[in-house]
Amino acid sequence: MGVYGEAKSGKTMFTRKALMDAGYGFVIAEGSEIKTLDGFWRHIAEKLQLNIRRHISTVNEKHAQDHAEVSGSASTSFYVPAVKVKAGLKTSSETRTLEGMTVHSEVLESVREACLNFLEAANMAVIVDDFHAVKDAVLRKEILLNVKVPAGLNRGKYVFVAIPEEALFVGQSDEQLIARNGVHEFPTWSRTDLQEIARQGFRALGIGYEESHITYIERNCFANPINVQQICINICSVCGIKTSADVPAGFVIPRDKVRTALADFANELRFFDDIIRQAESKGGVTAAERKYNVNGVSLNVYQLVFATLCSAAATSESGVRVKTIRDRIRRFLNDDEWKMPKLAEILKRLADSEINLQFARRGPDPNASKRPLYFDGEKLYVTNPMLRVYLLWGYLQGLGLDQDRIVDAPREGA
């Protein structure tokens, strides 16, 4: 089975839950670790914790002639460990086994056979996460063909999870695979869904909240339920809540705690600072010099531009004009005469910087997700939703600046 959909939308989590509900244990293999077909099975063997023993075998002369091997050559044998199978899920290894069965230790001919025997005996599935990370389409086809027969014989179930649907097309185009697999799109989460995740979590703990809190959480999670969970965890943490027993009677989350939690969440996105580092390396020593003082913090012109983007107005889809950026910098510096004739060049360097994001949203332009900023000569646009969240909540705090003293109006959600 293939499952595709937006990055970090919960595809793997849903697959895990579906398999558990269906009575299957599972292991998760990472597509980024798979370089060859043999490597695919070796990776699964590692995940299954099969005992792989490397030994030096001395073979007799006849065996050496028959197999064109040299006496004393190194070879690898694979063993399935003896396990007493019990019903239920082993939380330590996510391995489900069946009561009354025992898998005996025995030498197996190959890693693949060892894995298949174990998967069949233990009624397990393999989730291949980020299957799109297997860049070679030929290898993806080989893997699917290699599990076709075992899957039909109940020697393991196989779920391939990917972001772009194209990574799974091979299963729909090859005549040997057609009708032997299903490809399903994982639906995106609606704003209502994401808000309800936060509401139910707070209700379960007996925590009071305002609807504006829920809106803040939903607007800043970039349509990701896992981020909703993390922001809610941050809120509980800054409020000193670990369990429902820590919640005072009538407690309602203070607004400032929500803002602190969002700042903590946004500060995990500091990799966006690489935009500034790339621009500095292209612009030379003069532009990179931190010669501007803002409330006791020394900044260079690239950092000043980032600071001008730390408001809901600047991160809106309408973009911000060069003149507006210049005027904001003047206000930051308390210098109405500040000028930089080449400010447009500064903005272009920032817009040309690239950030590789595994979970960037897909789009028609393959390079669009790598460039979180766009400059058309007149306006600078913040195009990446994660960069918007970082600018709105994390960037100024990371510099040690007071957001409310820098930005004119109170912040709104991204």
C-alpha positions in Angstrom: 0.0 0.0 0.0 1.2 3.5 -0.7 0.2 6.6 1.3 1.1 10.1 0.1 0.3 13.6 1.3 1.7 16.9 2.7 4.8 16.7 4.8 4.4 16.4 8.5 0.6 15.9 8.1 0.6 12.8 10.3 0.8 10.1 7.5 3.2 7.9 9.4 1.3 8.3 12.7 -2.0 7.4 11.1 -0.4 4.3 9.4 1.0 3.2 12.8 -2.4 3.5 14.4 -4.2 1.8 11.6 -1.8 -1.2 11.7 -2.1 -1.5 15.5 -5.9 -1.4 15.3 -5.8 -4.1 12.6 -3.7 -6.3 14.9 -0.3 -5.9 13.3 3.0 -5.0 14.8 5.4 -3.0 12.7 8.9 -1.6 12.2 9.7 1.7 10.5 12.4 1.8 7.8 13.7 5.2 6.6 13.8 5.8 2.9 16.9 7.9 3.2 18.8 4.9 4.5 18.0 2.7 1.5 20.6 2.9 -1.3 20.3 -0.7 -2.8 17.8 -3.6 -2.8 20.2 -5.5 -0.5 20.5 -2.5 1.7 16.7 -2.4 1.9 16.5 -5.8 3.5 19.6 -5.2 5.7 17.9 -2.1 7.0 14.8 -4.0 7.9 16.9 -6.7 9.5 18.4 -4.0 11.8 15.0 -2.7 12.6 13.8 -6.2 13.5 16.9 -6.6 15.6 17.8 -9.8 13.9 21.1 -11.2 15.1 23.6 -10.9 12.2 26.8 -12.8 12.9 29.9 -12.4 10.7 32.2 -15.3 10.8 35.2 -16.7 9.0 34.4 -20.1 7.5 36.9 -22.6 6.4 35.5 -24.5 3.4 36.8 -27.7 1.9 38.4 -27.8 -1.5 35.4 -29.3 -3.2 33.1 -26.6 -1.8 35.5 -24.0 -2.9 35.6 -25.3 -6.4 31.8 -25.7 -6.6 31.2 -22.1 -5.5 34.4 -20.5 -6.8 35.3 -19.4 -3.3 38.6 -19.3 -1.5 39.1 -21.3 1.6 39.1 -19.1 4.7 37.1 -16.3 3.0 34.8 -14.1 5.0 31.1 -14.7 4.7 28.0 -13.6 6.6 25.3 -15.7 8.1 22.0 -14.5 9.5 20.1 -15.8 12.5 16.6 -15.2 13.8 16.9 -15.0 17.6 14.9 -17.5 19.6 11.9 -15.6 20.9 8.9 -16.7 22.9 5.9 -15.1 21.2 3.3 -13.4 23.4 0.1 -11.6 22.5 0.1 -7.8 22.5 2.5 -5.0 21.5 5.9 -4.8 23.0 6.3 -1.1 23.6 10.0 -1.2 23.8 10.5 -2.4 20.2 7.0 -2.0 18.6 7.2 -5.7 17.8 4.0 -7.7 18.1 4.2 -11.5 18.4 1.7 -14.3 18.7 1.1 -16.4 21.8 2.3 -20.0 21.7 4.7 -19.6 18.8 8.5 -19.8 18.9 10.9 -18.7 16.2 13.9 -21.0 16.5 17.5 -19.8 15.9 18.6 -21.2 12.6 21.0 -20.2 9.9 19.1 -18.6 7.0 20.2 -18.3 3.4 19.8 -14.5 3.2 18.9 -11.4 5.0 15.7 -11.3 3.0 14.6 -14.8 4.0 15.4 -14.0 7.6 13.2 -10.9 7.5 10.4 -12.7 5.7 10.4 -15.6 8.2 10.2 -13.3 11.1 7.6 -11.0 9.6 5.4 -14.0 8.8 5.8 -15.7 12.2 5.2 -12.5 14.2 2.4 -11.1 11.9 4.2 -7.9 11.3 4.2 -5.0 8.8 7.0 -2.8 7.5 6.4 0.9 7.1 8.8 2.5 4.6 8.8 6.1 5.6 9.9 8.9 3.2 9.9 6.5 0.3 10.5 9.6 -2.0 14.0 9.8 -0.4 14.8 6.7 -2.5 15.8 8.9 -5.5 16.3 6.1 -8.0 13.0 5.2 -9.6 14.5 1.9 -10.8 15.4 1.0 -7.2 11.9 1.9 -6.0 10.4 -0.4 -8.6 12.8 -3.2 -7.6 11.8 -2.8 -4.0 8.1 -3.0 -4.8 8.5 -6.0 -7.0 10.6 -7.7 -4.4 7.9 -7.5 -1.7 5.0 -8.3 -4.2 5.1 -12.1 -3.7 5.8 -12.1 0.1 2.9 -9.7 0.7 0.6 -12.0 -1.2 1.7 -14.9 0.9 1.2 -13.0 4.1 4.9 -12.8 4.8 4.6 -9.3 6.0 2.6 -6.3 5.0 4.3 -3.3 3.4 3.2 0.3 3.5 5.2 2.9 1.6 4.8 6.5 2.8 5.8 9.5 0.6 5.2 13.2 0.2 4.9 13.4 -3.6 2.5 11.0 -5.2 4.9 10.6 -8.1 7.2 8.5 -5.8 4.5 5.8 -5.8 3.6 5.9 -9.5 5.7 2.9 -10.3 3.3 0.7 -8.4 0.5 1.9 -10.6 2.3 1.8 -14.0 4.1 -1.6 -13.9 1.9 -4.4 -15.2 3.3 -6.8 -12.5 2.2 -4.5 -9.8 -1.1 -3.1 -11.1 -4.1 -4.3 -8.9 -1.6 -5.7 -6.3 -1.4 -2.4 -4.4 -3.4 0.6 -3.5 -2.2 4.2 -3.5 -4.1 6.5 -1.2 -3.9 10.3 -0.6 -3.7 11.4 3.0 -6.2 14.3 3.4 -4.9 17.6 4.7 -6.1 18.9 8.0 -8.7 21.6 8.1 -8.5 24.6 10.4 -11.5 23.2 12.4 -9.7 19.8 12.8 -6.5 21.5 14.1 -8.4 23.7 16.5 -10.3 20.7 17.9 -7.1 18.9 18.6 -6.0 21.7 20.9 -9.5 22.0 22.5 -9.7 18.3 23.3 -6.2 18.2 24.8 -6.9 21.1 27.2 -10.3 19.6 28.1 -8.7 16.3 28.9 -6.4 18.0 31.4 -9.1 20.3 32.8 -7.4 23.4 31.6 -9.5 26.5 30.8 -8.8 28.5 27.6 -10.1 31.3 25.5 -11.0 30.8 21.9 -8.4 33.3 20.9 -5.8 30.9 22.3 -7.0 28.2 20.0 -6.9 30.6 17.1 -3.3 31.5 17.9 -2.3 27.8 18.0 -4.0 26.9 14.8 -2.7 29.9 12.8 0.9 29.2 13.8 1.1 25.4 13.4 1.3 25.6 9.5 -1.4 23.0 9.1 0.5 20.4 11.1 -1.2 18.4 13.9 2.1 17.5 15.4 3.0 21.2 15.8 -0.4 21.8 17.4 0.6 19.1 20.0 4.0 20.7 20.5 2.6 24.2 21.0 0.1 22.8 23.5 2.9 21.0 25.4 4.9 24.3 25.5 1.9 26.1 26.9 1.5 23.4 29.7 5.2 23.7 30.4 5.4 27.4 30.8 2.3 27.2 33.0 4.0 24.6 35.2 1.5 21.8 34.3 2.7 18.2 33.9 -0.5 16.4 34.8 -4.2 17.2 35.5 -3.3 17.2 39.2 -1.2 20.4 38.6 -4.2 22.4 37.3 -5.7 24.8 39.9 -9.4 25.0 40.1 -10.8 27.5 37.6 -7.4 27.9 35.9 -7.5 29.6 32.5 -4.4 29.9 30.4 -3.0 33.5 30.6 -2.5 35.2 27.2 1.2 36.0 27.9 1.9 32.3 28.5 0.5 31.5 25.1 2.9 34.0 23.6 5.8 32.6 25.5 4.9 29.1 24.3 4.8 30.3 20.7 8.1 32.0 21.1 9.7 28.7 22.4 8.1 26.9 19.4 9.4 29.5 16.9 12.9 29.4 18.3 13.2 25.8 17.1 13.2 27.3 13.6 16.5 29.1 14.0 17.9 27.4 10.9 16.3 30.2 9.0 19.2 32.4 10.2 21.2 30.7 7.5 19.4 33.1 5.1 21.3 35.9 6.8 24.6 33.9 6.8 24.3 33.2 3.1 23.6 36.9 2.3 26.6 38.0 4.5 28.9 35.7 2.6 27.7 37.1 -0.8 27.7 40.8 0.3 31.2 41.2 1.6 32.6 42.4 4.9 31.0 45.9 4.9 27.4 44.8 4.6 28.0 42.0 7.2 29.4 44.4 9.7 27.2 44.7 12.9 27.5 48.5 13.2 23.8 49.4 13.9 22.6 49.6 17.5 19.0 48.7 18.3 18.2 48.9 22.0 21.7 47.8 22.9 22.0 45.0 20.4 24.4 45.3 17.5 23.0 44.3 14.1 24.0 44.4 10.5 21.7 45.5 7.7 20.5 42.0 6.9 19.4 41.5 10.5 17.7 44.9 10.4 15.7 43.8 7.4 14.7 40.6 9.2 13.6 42.8 12.1 11.4 44.9 9.9 9.5 41.7 8.9 8.6 40.8 12.5 5.0 41.9 12.3 1.8 40.4 10.8 1.6 43.2 8.2 5.1 42.5 6.9 4.5 38.8 6.6 1.2 39.0 4.9 0.8 37.8 1.3 0.8 41.5 0.1 4.5 41.8 0.8 6.3 44.9 2.0 7.8 47.7 -0.1 11.4 48.8 -0.1 10.4 52.2 1.1 8.5 50.7 4.1 11.5 48.6 5.0 13.8 51.7 4.9 11.3 53.7 7.0 11.1 51.0 9.6 14.9 50.7 9.8 15.0 54.5 10.4 12.6 54.1 13.3 14.5 51.3 14.8 17.7 53.4 14.7 16.0 56.7 15.6 17.6 58.2 12.6 15.4 59.9 10.1 18.3 60.5 7.8 19.5 56.9 7.5 20.1 55.9 3.9 21.3 52.9 2.0 21.3 53.4 -1.8 21.8 49.7 -2.4 19.1 48.4 -0.1 17.5 46.6 -3.0 20.7 44.6 -3.5 20.5 43.6 0.2 16.9 42.4 -0.3 17.9 40.4 -3.4 20.7 38.7 -1.6 18.3 37.6 1.1 15.7 36.5 -1.4 18.3 34.4 -3.3 19.3 32.5 -0.2 18.2 28.8 -0.1 17.1 26.6 2.8 16.7 22.9 2.3 13.6 21.8 4.1 12.5 18.2 4.1 9.0 19.2 5.1 8.6 22.2 2.8 5.3 22.3 1.0 5.2 21.1 -2.6 4.6 23.5 -5.5 4.9 23.8 -9.2 8.4 25.4 -8.9 10.8 22.8 -7.4 13.1 25.6 -6.2 10.3 27.7 -4.6 10.3 25.8 -1.3 14.1 26.4 -1.0 13.8 30.1 -1.1 11.6 31.4 1.8 11.8 35.0 0.6 10.9 36.5 -2.8 11.9 39.9 -4.1 10.3 41.4 -7.3 12.3 44.6 -7.3 9.6 46.6 -5.5 8.4 44.3 -2.7 9.9 41.6 -0.4 7.6 38.7 0.3 7.8 36.1 3.0 6.6 33.0 1.1 7.4 30.2 3.6 4.8 29.8 6.4 7.4 28.5 8.8 9.6 31.6 8.3 6.6 33.7 9.0 6.1 32.0 12.3 9.8 32.4 13.1 9.7 36.1 12.4 6.5 36.7 14.2 7.5 34.9 17.4 11.1 33.9 17.6 13.5 36.1 15.8 13.6 39.2 17.9 13.5 37.2 21.1 16.5 35.2 19.9 18.4 38.5 19.4 17.5 39.6 22.9 15.1 42.4 21.7 11.7 43.2 23.1 9.2 42.4 20.4 6.6 44.9 21.7 9.1 47.7 21.7 10.2 47.0 18.2 6.8 46.4 16.5 4.2 49.1 16.3 1.1 47.1 17.0 0.5 43.9 19.0 1.2 40.8 17.0 -1.4 38.7 15.4 -1.2 35.1 14.5 0.6 34.0 11.3 
